[in-house]
Amino acid sequence: MKEAMDELKNEAKTKLLFWNKIESKAVKVALVFVFIGLIALKVFTTVLTFDWLKNLFAL
Protein backbone atom coordinates (compact mmCIF):
# COMPACT_ATOMS: atom_id res chain seq x y z
CA MET A 1 0.00 0.00 0.00
CA LYS A 2 2.84 2.37 0.87
CA GLU A 3 4.50 1.67 -2.48
CA ALA A 4 1.30 2.53 -4.33
CA MET A 5 0.98 5.81 -2.45
CA ASP A 6 4.61 6.68 -3.18
CA GLU A 7 4.04 5.91 -6.85
CA LEU A 8 0.98 8.18 -6.94
CA LYS A 9 2.89 10.98 -5.23
CA ASN A 10 5.76 10.66 -7.70
CA GLU A 11 3.32 10.72 -10.62
CA ALA A 12 1.62 13.85 -9.27
CA LYS A 13 4.98 15.55 -8.74
CA THR A 14 6.03 14.68 -12.30
CA LYS A 15 2.83 16.14 -13.76
CA LEU A 16 3.16 19.28 -11.64
CA LEU A 17 6.77 19.69 -12.77
CA PHE A 18 5.65 19.35 -16.41
CA TRP A 19 2.93 21.97 -15.85
CA ASN A 20 5.36 24.38 -14.21
CA LYS A 21 7.85 24.03 -17.08
CA ILE A 22 5.31 25.32 -19.58
CA GLU A 23 6.01 29.03 -19.90
CA SER A 24 3.40 29.98 -22.49
CA LYS A 25 0.02 30.94 -21.06
CA ALA A 26 -1.59 30.17 -24.42
CA VAL A 27 -0.39 26.56 -24.25
CA LYS A 28 -1.67 26.22 -20.67
CA VAL A 29 -5.07 27.61 -21.68
CA ALA A 30 -5.18 25.25 -24.65
CA LEU A 31 -4.36 22.26 -22.43
CA VAL A 32 -7.09 23.24 -19.97
CA PHE A 33 -9.63 23.54 -22.80
CA VAL A 34 -8.60 20.16 -24.22
CA PHE A 35 -8.97 18.58 -20.78
CA ILE A 36 -12.42 20.12 -20.25
CA GLY A 37 -13.41 19.13 -23.79
CA LEU A 38 -12.43 15.51 -23.20
CA ILE A 39 -14.46 15.37 -20.01
CA ALA A 40 -17.46 16.97 -21.73
CA LEU A 41 -17.18 14.54 -24.64
CA LYS A 42 -17.08 11.57 -22.27
CA VAL A 43 -20.14 12.78 -20.36
CA PHE A 44 -22.03 13.59 -23.58
CA THR A 45 -21.36 10.21 -25.16
CA THR A 46 -22.24 8.37 -21.96
CA VAL A 47 -25.58 10.17 -21.71
CA LEU A 48 -26.36 9.40 -25.35
CA THR A 49 -25.45 5.76 -24.85
CA PHE A 50 -27.71 5.34 -21.85
CA ASP A 51 -30.53 7.22 -23.57
CA TRP A 52 -30.19 4.93 -26.58
CA LEU A 53 -30.22 1.85 -24.35
CA LYS A 54 -33.27 3.09 -22.48
CA ASN A 55 -35.14 3.60 -25.74
CA LEU A 56 -34.06 0.18 -26.97
CA PHE A 57 -35.55 -1.62 -23.98
CA ALA A 58 -38.68 0.57 -23.85
CA LEU A 59 -40.20 -1.25 -26.82
Predicted model as a PDB file, atoms N, CA, C, CB and O in Angstrom, pLDDT in the B-factor column:
MODEL        1                                                                  
ATOM      1  N   MET A   1       0.832  -1.183   0.000  1.00 88.00           N  
ATOM      2  CA  MET A   1       0.000   0.000   0.000  1.00 88.00           C  
ATOM      3  C   MET A   1       0.881   1.254   0.000  1.00 88.00           C  
ATOM      4  CB  MET A   1      -0.949  -0.006   1.215  1.00 88.00           C  
ATOM      5  O   MET A   1       0.601   2.222  -0.707  1.00 88.00           O  
ATOM      6  N   LYS A   2       1.938   1.220   0.794  1.00 86.00           N  
ATOM      7  CA  LYS A   2       2.841   2.371   0.865  1.00 86.00           C  
ATOM      8  C   LYS A   2       3.509   2.616  -0.482  1.00 86.00           C  
ATOM      9  CB  LYS A   2       3.905   2.156   1.953  1.00 86.00           C  
ATOM     10  O   LYS A   2       3.704   3.761  -0.889  1.00 86.00           O  
ATOM     11  N   GLU A   3       3.861   1.526  -1.171  1.00 91.00           N  
ATOM     12  CA  GLU A   3       4.504   1.667  -2.479  1.00 91.00           C  
ATOM     13  C   GLU A   3       3.550   2.311  -3.481  1.00 91.00           C  
ATOM     14  CB  GLU A   3       4.976   0.296  -3.000  1.00 91.00           C  
ATOM     15  O   GLU A   3       3.973   3.129  -4.298  1.00 91.00           O  
ATOM     16  N   ALA A   4       2.286   1.956  -3.426  1.00 91.00           N  
ATOM     17  CA  ALA A   4       1.300   2.534  -4.334  1.00 91.00           C  
ATOM     18  C   ALA A   4       1.128   4.027  -4.067  1.00 91.00           C  
ATOM     19  CB  ALA A   4      -0.048   1.811  -4.194  1.00 91.00           C  
ATOM     20  O   ALA A   4       1.025   4.824  -4.999  1.00 91.00           O  
ATOM     21  N   MET A   5       1.098   4.397  -2.796  1.00 93.00           N  
ATOM     22  CA  MET A   5       0.977   5.811  -2.453  1.00 93.00           C  
ATOM     23  C   MET A   5       2.205   6.596  -2.910  1.00 93.00           C  
ATOM     24  CB  MET A   5       0.779   5.977  -0.944  1.00 93.00           C  
ATOM     25  O   MET A   5       2.080   7.711  -3.417  1.00 93.00           O  
ATOM     26  N   ASP A   6       3.384   6.015  -2.730  1.00 93.00           N  
ATOM     27  CA  ASP A   6       4.607   6.679  -3.185  1.00 93.00           C  
ATOM     28  C   ASP A   6       4.612   6.844  -4.702  1.00 93.00           C  
ATOM     29  CB  ASP A   6       5.842   5.887  -2.738  1.00 93.00           C  
ATOM     30  O   ASP A   6       5.058   7.865  -5.226  1.00 93.00           O  
ATOM     31  N   GLU A   7       4.114   5.833  -5.393  1.00 94.00           N  
ATOM     32  CA  GLU A   7       4.045   5.912  -6.855  1.00 94.00           C  
ATOM     33  C   GLU A   7       3.077   7.008  -7.302  1.00 94.00           C  
ATOM     34  CB  GLU A   7       3.616   4.559  -7.445  1.00 94.00           C  
ATOM     35  O   GLU A   7       3.363   7.740  -8.249  1.00 94.00           O  
ATOM     36  N   LEU A   8       1.929   7.123  -6.621  1.00 94.00           N  
ATOM     37  CA  LEU A   8       0.976   8.178  -6.942  1.00 94.00           C  
ATOM     38  C   LEU A   8       1.557   9.559  -6.668  1.00 94.00           C  
ATOM     39  CB  LEU A   8      -0.307   7.987  -6.147  1.00 94.00           C  
ATOM     40  O   LEU A   8       1.355  10.488  -7.450  1.00 94.00           O  
ATOM     41  N   LYS A   9       2.276   9.693  -5.558  1.00 95.00           N  
ATOM     42  CA  LYS A   9       2.894  10.979  -5.231  1.00 95.00           C  
ATOM     43  C   LYS A   9       3.941  11.353  -6.267  1.00 95.00           C  
ATOM     44  CB  LYS A   9       3.526  10.936  -3.835  1.00 95.00           C  
ATOM     45  O   LYS A   9       4.017  12.507  -6.687  1.00 95.00           O  
ATOM     46  N   ASN A  10       4.748  10.383  -6.681  1.00 95.00           N  
ATOM     47  CA  ASN A  10       5.763  10.664  -7.701  1.00 95.00           C  
ATOM     48  C   ASN A  10       5.119  11.048  -9.029  1.00 95.00           C  
ATOM     49  CB  ASN A  10       6.678   9.447  -7.895  1.00 95.00           C  
ATOM     50  O   ASN A  10       5.611  11.938  -9.721  1.00 95.00           O  
ATOM     51  N   GLU A  11       4.037  10.392  -9.384  1.00 95.00           N  
ATOM     52  CA  GLU A  11       3.318  10.718 -10.617  1.00 95.00           C  
ATOM     53  C   GLU A  11       2.758  12.136 -10.556  1.00 95.00           C  
ATOM     54  CB  GLU A  11       2.182   9.707 -10.863  1.00 95.00           C  
ATOM     55  O   GLU A  11       2.860  12.887 -11.526  1.00 95.00           O  
ATOM     56  N   ALA A  12       2.173  12.503  -9.430  1.00 95.00           N  
ATOM     57  CA  ALA A  12       1.624  13.851  -9.271  1.00 95.00           C  
ATOM     58  C   ALA A  12       2.737  14.899  -9.335  1.00 95.00           C  
ATOM     59  CB  ALA A  12       0.859  13.967  -7.938  1.00 95.00           C  
ATOM     60  O   ALA A  12       2.567  15.950  -9.954  1.00 95.00           O  
ATOM     61  N   LYS A  13       3.863  14.616  -8.702  1.00 95.00           N  
ATOM     62  CA  LYS A  13       4.981  15.554  -8.742  1.00 95.00           C  
ATOM     63  C   LYS A  13       5.511  15.720 -10.159  1.00 95.00           C  
ATOM     64  CB  LYS A  13       6.100  15.086  -7.816  1.00 95.00           C  
ATOM     65  O   LYS A  13       5.874  16.824 -10.562  1.00 95.00           O  
ATOM     66  N   THR A  14       5.557  14.633 -10.914  1.00 95.00           N  
ATOM     67  CA  THR A  14       6.026  14.685 -12.295  1.00 95.00           C  
ATOM     68  C   THR A  14       5.103  15.538 -13.151  1.00 95.00           C  
ATOM     69  CB  THR A  14       6.130  13.276 -12.879  1.00 95.00           C  
ATOM     70  O   THR A  14       5.567  16.345 -13.956  1.00 95.00           O  
ATOM     71  N   LYS A  15       3.790  15.361 -12.978  1.00 91.00           N  
ATOM     72  CA  LYS A  15       2.833  16.138 -13.758  1.00 91.00           C  
ATOM     73  C   LYS A  15       2.873  17.610 -13.367  1.00 91.00           C  
ATOM     74  CB  LYS A  15       1.420  15.584 -13.572  1.00 91.00           C  
ATOM     75  O   LYS A  15       2.736  18.481 -14.227  1.00 91.00           O  
ATOM     76  N   LEU A  16       3.059  17.899 -12.087  1.00 93.00           N  
ATOM     77  CA  LEU A  16       3.164  19.284 -11.642  1.00 93.00           C  
ATOM     78  C   LEU A  16       4.436  19.927 -12.182  1.00 93.00           C  
ATOM     79  CB  LEU A  16       3.138  19.361 -10.111  1.00 93.00           C  
ATOM     80  O   LEU A  16       4.423  21.095 -12.571  1.00 93.00           O  
ATOM     81  N   LEU A  17       5.517  19.185 -12.209  1.00 94.00           N  
ATOM     82  CA  LEU A  17       6.768  19.692 -12.768  1.00 94.00           C  
ATOM     83  C   LEU A  17       6.600  19.992 -14.246  1.00 94.00           C  
ATOM     84  CB  LEU A  17       7.909  18.686 -12.555  1.00 94.00           C  
ATOM     85  O   LEU A  17       7.080  21.021 -14.722  1.00 94.00           O  
ATOM     86  N   PHE A  18       5.926  19.114 -14.986  1.00 92.00           N  
ATOM     87  CA  PHE A  18       5.652  19.353 -16.406  1.00 92.00           C  
ATOM     88  C   PHE A  18       4.833  20.623 -16.580  1.00 92.00           C  
ATOM     89  CB  PHE A  18       4.912  18.153 -17.030  1.00 92.00           C  
ATOM     90  O   PHE A  18       5.130  21.440 -17.452  1.00 92.00           O  
ATOM     91  N   TRP A  19       3.794  20.796 -15.747  1.00 92.00           N  
ATOM     92  CA  TRP A  19       2.930  21.969 -15.846  1.00 92.00           C  
ATOM     93  C   TRP A  19       3.723  23.240 -15.556  1.00 92.00           C  
ATOM     94  CB  TRP A  19       1.738  21.847 -14.877  1.00 92.00           C  
ATOM     95  O   TRP A  19       3.539  24.251 -16.234  1.00 92.00           O  
ATOM     96  N   ASN A  20       4.587  23.200 -14.571  1.00 93.00           N  
ATOM     97  CA  ASN A  20       5.357  24.384 -14.208  1.00 93.00           C  
ATOM     98  C   ASN A  20       6.424  24.727 -15.247  1.00 93.00           C  
ATOM     99  CB  ASN A  20       6.008  24.178 -12.860  1.00 93.00           C  
ATOM    100  O   ASN A  20       6.851  25.879 -15.324  1.00 93.00           O  
ATOM    101  N   LYS A  21       6.860  23.757 -16.044  1.00 93.00           N  
ATOM    102  CA  LYS A  21       7.854  24.027 -17.075  1.00 93.00           C  
ATOM    103  C   LYS A  21       7.262  24.735 -18.287  1.00 93.00           C  
ATOM    104  CB  LYS A  21       8.505  22.741 -17.509  1.00 93.00           C  
ATOM    105  O   LYS A  21       7.991  25.358 -19.060  1.00 93.00           O  
ATOM    106  N   ILE A  22       5.954  24.643 -18.457  1.00 92.00           N  
ATOM    107  CA  ILE A  22       5.310  25.321 -19.584  1.00 92.00           C  
ATOM    108  C   ILE A  22       5.276  26.816 -19.288  1.00 92.00           C  
ATOM    109  CB  ILE A  22       3.864  24.764 -19.835  1.00 92.00           C  
ATOM    110  O   ILE A  22       4.675  27.254 -18.308  1.00 92.00           O  
ATOM    111  N   GLU A  23       5.926  27.587 -20.146  1.00 92.00           N  
ATOM    112  CA  GLU A  23       6.012  29.027 -19.903  1.00 92.00           C  
ATOM    113  C   GLU A  23       4.903  29.798 -20.607  1.00 92.00           C  
ATOM    114  CB  GLU A  23       7.360  29.549 -20.354  1.00 92.00           C  
ATOM    115  O   GLU A  23       4.511  30.870 -20.145  1.00 92.00           O  
ATOM    116  N   SER A  24       4.400  29.277 -21.702  1.00 94.00           N  
ATOM    117  CA  SER A  24       3.397  29.975 -22.489  1.00 94.00           C  
ATOM    118  C   SER A  24       2.012  29.841 -21.865  1.00 94.00           C  
ATOM    119  CB  SER A  24       3.384  29.444 -23.916  1.00 94.00           C  
ATOM    120  O   SER A  24       1.533  28.732 -21.624  1.00 94.00           O  
ATOM    121  N   LYS A  25       1.377  30.976 -21.609  1.00 94.00           N  
ATOM    122  CA  LYS A  25       0.023  30.938 -21.060  1.00 94.00           C  
ATOM    123  C   LYS A  25      -0.966  30.407 -22.084  1.00 94.00           C  
ATOM    124  CB  LYS A  25      -0.405  32.329 -20.591  1.00 94.00           C  
ATOM    125  O   LYS A  25      -1.961  29.779 -21.722  1.00 94.00           O  
ATOM    126  N   ALA A  26      -0.698  30.655 -23.365  1.00 96.00           N  
ATOM    127  CA  ALA A  26      -1.594  30.170 -24.418  1.00 96.00           C  
ATOM    128  C   ALA A  26      -1.612  28.643 -24.446  1.00 96.00           C  
ATOM    129  CB  ALA A  26      -1.164  30.723 -25.792  1.00 96.00           C  
ATOM    130  O   ALA A  26      -2.668  28.039 -24.636  1.00 96.00           O  
ATOM    131  N   VAL A  27      -0.463  28.023 -24.262  1.00 95.00           N  
ATOM    132  CA  VAL A  27      -0.394  26.561 -24.252  1.00 95.00           C  
ATOM    133  C   VAL A  27      -1.124  26.020 -23.023  1.00 95.00           C  
ATOM    134  CB  VAL A  27       1.084  26.076 -24.266  1.00 95.00           C  
ATOM    135  O   VAL A  27      -1.827  25.015 -23.117  1.00 95.00           O  
ATOM    136  N   LYS A  28      -0.966  26.672 -21.882  1.00 95.00           N  
ATOM    137  CA  LYS A  28      -1.667  26.224 -20.674  1.00 95.00           C  
ATOM    138  C   LYS A  28      -3.174  26.334 -20.847  1.00 95.00           C  
ATOM    139  CB  LYS A  28      -1.219  27.041 -19.458  1.00 95.00           C  
ATOM    140  O   LYS A  28      -3.913  25.432 -20.452  1.00 95.00           O  
ATOM    141  N   VAL A  29      -3.635  27.438 -21.437  1.00 96.00           N  
ATOM    142  CA  VAL A  29      -5.068  27.612 -21.676  1.00 96.00           C  
ATOM    143  C   VAL A  29      -5.570  26.545 -22.642  1.00 96.00           C  
ATOM    144  CB  VAL A  29      -5.365  29.025 -22.231  1.00 96.00           C  
ATOM    145  O   VAL A  29      -6.647  25.982 -22.444  1.00 96.00           O  
ATOM    146  N   ALA A  30      -4.795  26.268 -23.683  1.00 96.00           N  
ATOM    147  CA  ALA A  30      -5.182  25.248 -24.652  1.00 96.00           C  
ATOM    148  C   ALA A  30      -5.274  23.877 -23.983  1.00 96.00           C  
ATOM    149  CB  ALA A  30      -4.180  25.206 -25.817  1.00 96.00           C  
ATOM    150  O   ALA A  30      -6.212  23.125 -24.249  1.00 96.00           O  
ATOM    151  N   LEU A  31      -4.323  23.546 -23.126  1.00 94.00           N  
ATOM    152  CA  LEU A  31      -4.360  22.261 -22.427  1.00 94.00           C  
ATOM    153  C   LEU A  31      -5.575  22.153 -21.509  1.00 94.00           C  
ATOM    154  CB  LEU A  31      -3.080  22.065 -21.619  1.00 94.00           C  
ATOM    155  O   LEU A  31      -6.190  21.091 -21.412  1.00 94.00           O  
ATOM    156  N   VAL A  32      -5.917  23.236 -20.844  1.00 95.00           N  
ATOM    157  CA  VAL A  32      -7.088  23.235 -19.972  1.00 95.00           C  
ATOM    158  C   VAL A  32      -8.355  23.022 -20.800  1.00 95.00           C  
ATOM    159  CB  VAL A  32      -7.178  24.560 -19.174  1.00 95.00           C  
ATOM    160  O   VAL A  32      -9.227  22.243 -20.411  1.00 95.00           O  
ATOM    161  N   PHE A  33      -8.460  23.712 -21.942  1.00 97.00           N  
ATOM    162  CA  PHE A  33      -9.635  23.543 -22.797  1.00 97.00           C  
ATOM    163  C   PHE A  33      -9.722  22.121 -23.359  1.00 97.00           C  
ATOM    164  CB  PHE A  33      -9.602  24.557 -23.944  1.00 97.00           C  
ATOM    165  O   PHE A  33     -10.816  21.566 -23.457  1.00 97.00           O  
ATOM    166  N   VAL A  34      -8.600  21.536 -23.722  1.00 97.00           N  
ATOM    167  CA  VAL A  34      -8.602  20.163 -24.221  1.00 97.00           C  
ATOM    168  C   VAL A  34      -9.064  19.213 -23.122  1.00 97.00           C  
ATOM    169  CB  VAL A  34      -7.198  19.762 -24.730  1.00 97.00           C  
ATOM    170  O   VAL A  34      -9.858  18.307 -23.376  1.00 97.00           O  
ATOM    171  N   PHE A  35      -8.571  19.415 -21.909  1.00 95.00           N  
ATOM    172  CA  PHE A  35      -8.970  18.576 -20.778  1.00 95.00           C  
ATOM    173  C   PHE A  35     -10.470  18.688 -20.514  1.00 95.00           C  
ATOM    174  CB  PHE A  35      -8.183  18.966 -19.520  1.00 95.00           C  
ATOM    175  O   PHE A  35     -11.147  17.675 -20.344  1.00 95.00           O  
ATOM    176  N   ILE A  36     -10.986  19.906 -20.480  1.00 97.00           N  
ATOM    177  CA  ILE A  36     -12.419  20.116 -20.254  1.00 97.00           C  
ATOM    178  C   ILE A  36     -13.228  19.535 -21.407  1.00 97.00           C  
ATOM    179  CB  ILE A  36     -12.732  21.618 -20.086  1.00 97.00           C  
ATOM    180  O   ILE A  36     -14.293  18.956 -21.192  1.00 97.00           O  
ATOM    181  N   GLY A  37     -12.725  19.689 -22.628  1.00 96.00           N  
ATOM    182  CA  GLY A  37     -13.410  19.134 -23.794  1.00 96.00           C  
ATOM    183  C   GLY A  37     -13.492  17.622 -23.744  1.00 96.00           C  
ATOM    184  O   GLY A  37     -14.521  17.044 -24.095  1.00 96.00           O  
ATOM    185  N   LEU A  38     -12.417  16.974 -23.310  1.00 96.00           N  
ATOM    186  CA  LEU A  38     -12.427  15.512 -23.199  1.00 96.00           C  
ATOM    187  C   LEU A  38     -13.431  15.033 -22.159  1.00 96.00           C  
ATOM    188  CB  LEU A  38     -11.034  14.999 -22.845  1.00 96.00           C  
ATOM    189  O   LEU A  38     -14.134  14.044 -22.368  1.00 96.00           O  
ATOM    190  N   ILE A  39     -13.490  15.739 -21.046  1.00 96.00           N  
ATOM    191  CA  ILE A  39     -14.461  15.373 -20.006  1.00 96.00           C  
ATOM    192  C   ILE A  39     -15.880  15.577 -20.520  1.00 96.00           C  
ATOM    193  CB  ILE A  39     -14.232  16.205 -18.718  1.00 96.00           C  
ATOM    194  O   ILE A  39     -16.744  14.727 -20.308  1.00 96.00           O  
ATOM    195  N   ALA A  40     -16.128  16.696 -21.194  1.00 93.00           N  
ATOM    196  CA  ALA A  40     -17.463  16.969 -21.731  1.00 93.00           C  
ATOM    197  C   ALA A  40     -17.846  15.930 -22.782  1.00 93.00           C  
ATOM    198  CB  ALA A  40     -17.522  18.383 -22.338  1.00 93.00           C  
ATOM    199  O   ALA A  40     -18.991  15.480 -22.823  1.00 93.00           O  
ATOM    200  N   LEU A  41     -16.903  15.554 -23.620  1.00 93.00           N  
ATOM    201  CA  LEU A  41     -17.180  14.541 -24.637  1.00 93.00           C  
ATOM    202  C   LEU A  41     -17.529  13.202 -24.004  1.00 93.00           C  
ATOM    203  CB  LEU A  41     -15.981  14.382 -25.567  1.00 93.00           C  
ATOM    204  O   LEU A  41     -18.443  12.514 -24.460  1.00 93.00           O  
ATOM    205  N   LYS A  42     -16.807  12.833 -22.961  1.00 91.00           N  
ATOM    206  CA  LYS A  42     -17.082  11.567 -22.271  1.00 91.00           C  
ATOM    207  C   LYS A  42     -18.477  11.583 -21.639  1.00 91.00           C  
ATOM    208  CB  LYS A  42     -16.011  11.300 -21.188  1.00 91.00           C  
ATOM    209  O   LYS A  42     -19.221  10.608 -21.751  1.00 91.00           O  
ATOM    210  N   VAL A  43     -18.826  12.672 -20.986  1.00 87.00           N  
ATOM    211  CA  VAL A  43     -20.144  12.780 -20.359  1.00 87.00           C  
ATOM    212  C   VAL A  43     -21.233  12.759 -21.429  1.00 87.00           C  
ATOM    213  CB  VAL A  43     -20.244  14.072 -19.509  1.00 87.00           C  
ATOM    214  O   VAL A  43     -22.239  12.067 -21.274  1.00 87.00           O  
ATOM    215  N   PHE A  44     -21.043  13.510 -22.510  1.00 85.00           N  
ATOM    216  CA  PHE A  44     -22.031  13.592 -23.580  1.00 85.00           C  
ATOM    217  C   PHE A  44     -22.265  12.230 -24.217  1.00 85.00           C  
ATOM    218  CB  PHE A  44     -21.586  14.595 -24.638  1.00 85.00           C  
ATOM    219  O   PHE A  44     -23.412  11.836 -24.430  1.00 85.00           O  
ATOM    220  N   THR A  45     -21.196  11.511 -24.522  1.00 85.00           N  
ATOM    221  CA  THR A  45     -21.359  10.208 -25.162  1.00 85.00           C  
ATOM    222  C   THR A  45     -21.963   9.187 -24.209  1.00 85.00           C  
ATOM    223  CB  THR A  45     -20.019   9.703 -25.681  1.00 85.00           C  
ATOM    224  O   THR A  45     -22.712   8.311 -24.640  1.00 85.00           O  
ATOM    225  N   THR A  46     -21.652   9.285 -22.930  1.00 83.00           N  
ATOM    226  CA  THR A  46     -22.244   8.371 -21.956  1.00 83.00           C  
ATOM    227  C   THR A  46     -23.746   8.604 -21.835  1.00 83.00           C  
ATOM    228  CB  THR A  46     -21.571   8.535 -20.589  1.00 83.00           C  
ATOM    229  O   THR A  46     -24.520   7.649 -21.770  1.00 83.00           O  
ATOM    230  N   VAL A  47     -24.155   9.854 -21.805  1.00 78.00           N  
ATOM    231  CA  VAL A  47     -25.582  10.173 -21.713  1.00 78.00           C  
ATOM    232  C   VAL A  47     -26.307   9.674 -22.952  1.00 78.00           C  
ATOM    233  CB  VAL A  47     -25.797  11.694 -21.541  1.00 78.00           C  
ATOM    234  O   VAL A  47     -27.394   9.106 -22.847  1.00 78.00           O  
ATOM    235  N   LEU A  48     -25.715   9.879 -24.129  1.00 77.00           N  
ATOM    236  CA  LEU A  48     -26.356   9.403 -25.352  1.00 77.00           C  
ATOM    237  C   LEU A  48     -26.459   7.886 -25.364  1.00 77.00           C  
ATOM    238  CB  LEU A  48     -25.586   9.884 -26.579  1.00 77.00           C  
ATOM    239  O   LEU A  48     -27.463   7.336 -25.817  1.00 77.00           O  
ATOM    240  N   THR A  49     -25.441   7.210 -24.877  1.00 78.00           N  
ATOM    241  CA  THR A  49     -25.453   5.755 -24.854  1.00 78.00           C  
ATOM    242  C   THR A  49     -26.560   5.238 -23.946  1.00 78.00           C  
ATOM    243  CB  THR A  49     -24.097   5.216 -24.397  1.00 78.00           C  
ATOM    244  O   THR A  49     -27.299   4.330 -24.328  1.00 78.00           O  
ATOM    245  N   PHE A  50     -26.682   5.793 -22.769  1.00 76.00           N  
ATOM    246  CA  PHE A  50     -27.713   5.335 -21.848  1.00 76.00           C  
ATOM    247  C   PHE A  50     -29.105   5.694 -22.353  1.00 76.00           C  
ATOM    248  CB  PHE A  50     -27.488   5.932 -20.465  1.00 76.00           C  
ATOM    249  O   PHE A  50     -30.048   4.929 -22.152  1.00 76.00           O  
ATOM    250  N   ASP A  51     -29.245   6.839 -23.002  1.00 75.00           N  
ATOM    251  CA  ASP A  51     -30.533   7.223 -23.567  1.00 75.00           C  
ATOM    252  C   ASP A  51     -30.912   6.256 -24.678  1.00 75.00           C  
ATOM    253  CB  ASP A  51     -30.492   8.674 -24.098  1.00 75.00           C  
ATOM    254  O   ASP A  51     -32.071   5.853 -24.779  1.00 75.00           O  
ATOM    255  N   TRP A  52     -29.955   5.883 -25.508  1.00 73.00           N  
ATOM    256  CA  TRP A  52     -30.189   4.933 -26.583  1.00 73.00           C  
ATOM    257  C   TRP A  52     -30.579   3.569 -26.017  1.00 73.00           C  
ATOM    258  CB  TRP A  52     -28.944   4.809 -27.469  1.00 73.00           C  
ATOM    259  O   TRP A  52     -31.491   2.920 -26.530  1.00 73.00           O  
ATOM    260  N   LEU A  53     -29.895   3.136 -24.967  1.00 73.00           N  
ATOM    261  CA  LEU A  53     -30.222   1.851 -24.354  1.00 73.00           C  
ATOM    262  C   LEU A  53     -31.618   1.866 -23.726  1.00 73.00           C  
ATOM    263  CB  LEU A  53     -29.177   1.492 -23.297  1.00 73.00           C  
ATOM    264  O   LEU A  53     -32.361   0.888 -23.807  1.00 73.00           O  
ATOM    265  N   LYS A  54     -31.951   2.975 -23.110  1.00 76.00           N  
ATOM    266  CA  LYS A  54     -33.270   3.092 -22.480  1.00 76.00           C  
ATOM    267  C   LYS A  54     -34.358   2.992 -23.551  1.00 76.00           C  
ATOM    268  CB  LYS A  54     -33.395   4.436 -21.694  1.00 76.00           C  
ATOM    269  O   LYS A  54     -35.357   2.301 -23.352  1.00 76.00           O  
ATOM    270  N   ASN A  55     -34.176   3.663 -24.661  1.00 78.00           N  
ATOM    271  CA  ASN A  55     -35.144   3.598 -25.736  1.00 78.00           C  
ATOM    272  C   ASN A  55     -35.212   2.211 -26.369  1.00 78.00           C  
ATOM    273  CB  ASN A  55     -34.812   4.625 -26.785  1.00 78.00           C  
ATOM    274  O   ASN A  55     -36.276   1.788 -26.822  1.00 78.00           O  
ATOM    275  N   LEU A  56     -34.099   1.509 -26.402  1.00 74.00           N  
ATOM    276  CA  LEU A  56     -34.064   0.178 -26.967  1.00 74.00           C  
ATOM    277  C   LEU A  56     -34.911  -0.794 -26.150  1.00 74.00           C  
ATOM    278  CB  LEU A  56     -32.633  -0.315 -27.053  1.00 74.00           C  
ATOM    279  O   LEU A  56     -35.639  -1.614 -26.709  1.00 74.00           O  
ATOM    280  N   PHE A  57     -34.812  -0.699 -24.836  1.00 79.00           N  
ATOM    281  CA  PHE A  57     -35.550  -1.619 -23.978  1.00 79.00           C  
ATOM    282  C   PHE A  57     -36.979  -1.155 -23.668  1.00 79.00           C  
ATOM    283  CB  PHE A  57     -34.799  -1.813 -22.693  1.00 79.00           C  
ATOM    284  O   PHE A  57     -37.748  -1.887 -23.044  1.00 79.00           O  
ATOM    285  N   ALA A  58     -37.329   0.051 -24.100  1.00 74.00           N  
ATOM    286  CA  ALA A  58     -38.678   0.566 -23.846  1.00 74.00           C  
ATOM    287  C   ALA A  58     -39.714  -0.043 -24.790  1.00 74.00           C  
ATOM    288  CB  ALA A  58     -38.691   2.083 -23.979  1.00 74.00           C  
ATOM    289  O   ALA A  58     -40.915   0.071 -24.548  1.00 74.00           O  
ATOM    290  N   LEU A  59     -39.260  -0.682 -25.854  1.00 62.00           N  
ATOM    291  CA  LEU A  59     -40.204  -1.255 -26.822  1.00 62.00           C  
ATOM    292  C   LEU A  59     -40.920  -2.460 -26.316  1.00 62.00           C  
ATOM    293  CB  LEU A  59     -39.505  -1.611 -28.070  1.00 62.00           C  
ATOM    294  O   LEU A  59     -41.740  -3.036 -27.031  1.00 62.00           O  
TER     295      LEU A  59                                                      
ENDMDL                                                                          
END                                                                             
